[in-house]
Amino acid sequence: MSRLPTNRTGQSFVEFALVIILLAIVLLSILLILGDDLRTFINDLLQTWFPQ
């Protein structure tokens, strides 16, 4: 019985790419949901640290 050739490097690359894509989707979703609140928080924080 013969074995099918395996390409572990290609498999690892595909898995890595899928994880990166999933993380990007999650990050973009969070930014879309919290966008305005996050912008307000960062502006308030910067105004506290660097008042004009």
ABEGO torsion letter per residue (X at the ends): XBBBBBBAAAAAAAAAAAAAAAAAAAAAAAAAAAAAAAAAAAAAAAAAABBX
